[in-house]
Amino acid sequence: MKTVLKTNNHITLSWIKHILSCNNIKFYILDESMSSVEGNITAIPMRILVDAENLKRAKKIISDAEDELKKSQ
C-alpha cells in the first residue's frame, strides 16, 4: 500500500474517495477517526492509500480531476 494523498480536509477526502471509486480503484483511509478524536484536525492528517500497482494511475486521475476543477472556476 502506498499513500496517494494526505489531507486534513474532510471535503477533499470525500471528493477523492468518490473519484477513486468511480474509477474502480480500491483504496483505504487511515486516521479518519483519529483527526476527530484528537480534537485538532491538523495534528493527524488523514491518508488515502492504494495498492502500489495503482499508485501512478490514482495520482494521474486525481491530478486530472484537480485540473478540470481549476478550469471550471
C-alpha positions as CSV (number, residue, x, y, z in Angstrom):
1,M,0.0,0.0,0.0
2,K,1.2,3.5,-0.9
3,T,0.0,6.9,0.2
4,V,-1.6,8.7,-2.7
5,L,-2.8,11.7,-0.6
6,K,-2.7,13.2,2.9
7,T,-5.3,15.8,3.9
8,N,-6.9,17.4,6.9
9,N,-9.9,18.5,4.8
10,H,-12.9,16.2,5.0
11,I,-14.4,17.6,1.8
12,T,-11.3,16.9,-0.1
13,L,-11.2,13.4,1.3
14,S,-14.8,12.8,0.3
15,W,-14.1,14.1,-3.2
16,I,-11.0,11.9,-3.7
17,K,-12.9,8.8,-2.4
18,H,-15.6,9.5,-5.0
19,I,-13.1,9.9,-7.8
20,L,-11.2,6.7,-6.9
21,S,-14.5,4.7,-6.5
22,C,-15.8,5.9,-9.9
23,N,-12.5,4.7,-11.5
24,N,-12.7,1.3,-9.7
25,I,-9.5,1.9,-7.7
26,K,-9.6,0.1,-4.3
27,F,-8.4,2.4,-1.5
28,Y,-8.1,2.5,2.2
29,I,-8.4,5.5,4.6
30,L,-6.1,5.8,7.6
31,D,-6.5,8.1,10.5
32,E,-10.0,9.3,9.5
33,S,-11.3,8.9,13.1
34,M,-8.1,10.0,14.7
35,S,-8.4,13.5,13.3
36,S,-11.7,13.8,15.1
37,V,-10.6,12.1,18.4
38,E,-7.5,14.3,18.6
39,G,-9.6,17.4,18.6
40,N,-7.1,19.2,16.5
41,I,-7.7,18.1,12.9
42,T,-4.4,19.5,11.7
43,A,-2.4,17.3,14.1
44,I,-3.1,14.0,12.3
45,P,-3.7,14.1,8.6
46,M,-6.0,11.5,7.0
47,R,-4.2,9.3,4.5
48,I,-5.6,7.6,1.4
49,L,-3.7,4.5,0.4
50,V,-3.9,2.5,-2.8
51,D,-2.1,-0.7,-3.9
52,A,1.3,0.0,-5.3
53,E,0.3,-1.1,-8.8
54,N,-2.5,1.5,-8.8
55,L,-0.4,4.4,-7.4
56,K,0.5,6.1,-10.7
57,R,-3.0,5.7,-12.1
58,A,-4.6,7.1,-9.0
59,K,-2.3,10.1,-8.9
60,K,-3.0,10.8,-12.6
61,I,-6.7,10.5,-12.1
62,I,-6.6,12.9,-9.1
63,S,-4.3,15.3,-11.0
64,D,-6.6,15.4,-14.0
65,A,-9.7,16.0,-11.8
66,E,-7.9,18.8,-10.0
67,D,-7.0,20.4,-13.4
68,E,-10.6,20.1,-14.5
69,L,-11.8,21.7,-11.3
70,K,-9.4,24.6,-11.8
71,K,-10.6,25.2,-15.4
72,S,-14.2,25.3,-14.3
73,Q,-13.6,28.0,-11.7
